């Protein structure tokens, strides 16, 4: 697949401030930089995937300042790709931001190592953005952009048109375990962590119950909590917190966890592509909508918050964006009254402006104030 233009615009931010751009492996950060950012406005580009450069910097991080001084760079932008491989470089970056008004774009596939070794040194001097797999605005018109294909391949660029998908997915997970986890010392017992990953994938898109997961994975509860933190800090997944401002119906306070990509979650569970109408297909459809919403928020309105709502009596709405829109996700071609119960219960609180069911119906319609929207139509309207 040739380079696919991405719809994240960083240049207006980089003209004013330094930035960390974090994203999971193989989401396409390096390609994005090379094809959309490199140009006259970029004074210097270092990729720490270059082994020789990395070894020099590990031995002497001051090389960066020396090169900047040699070129007399000021008030410009410098890109450092895979910054987590040389976290000591942050001291030099901090100095150059202050001394020469240089703005840095620092990319990384793991926030964990940086945050453990000094990323806070930059204080408010650098903002943070997240890079995601493909979204509808980027590849929605691709002929393979359909549910069966997405459930099989996911939306990582490297997997979307892979000709050896099972092999590539297995290699991806093995690389994550060996390079991200083992290299950073995040888990001393890699076989136990691999077992935990499988168990975590089984609870993808569900409420986090650390005790049950610990029992299933045969691990201490505290270890499970720590390893979920590892999944988040190495960007393999994220928690969706509950919306708790309802008064008529008390809300639960437990978060949900989603893996960052459908195919990765499916591969960890070692299951085939789910058939239409199965529980797994419904879960992956919900995950797809979650991925789209998370990407849209991170790219276009990073101060917004994505939540979900569930009452103690088990009334539920899958997603809420701020207090603007409540979204129920149903893998059905015919939305009926039963599919709208959660939305109608939440609507009694008079909090949200819009109530939407995302589904597989062919045409949008309005039922009792609730919008019934085909999933691609919903995605299209979202990005507009």
Secondary structure by P-SEA (a helix, b strand, c coil): ccbbbbccccaaaaacbbbbbbbcccccaaaaaacccccccccbbbbccaaaaaaaaaaccaaaaaaaaaaccccbbbbbccccccccaaaaaaaaaaaccbbbbcccccaaaaaacccccccccbbbbbbbccccccccccccccaaaaaacccccccccccaaaaaaaaaaaaaaccccccccccccaaaaaaaaaaaaaaccccccaaaaaaaacccaaaaaaaaaaaaaaccbbbbbbbcccccbbbbcbbbbbcccaaaaaaaacccccccccaaaaaaaaaaaaaaaaaaaaccccccccbbbbccccccccccccccbbbbbbcccccccccaaaaaaaaccccccbbbbbccccbbbbccccccccaaaaaaaaac
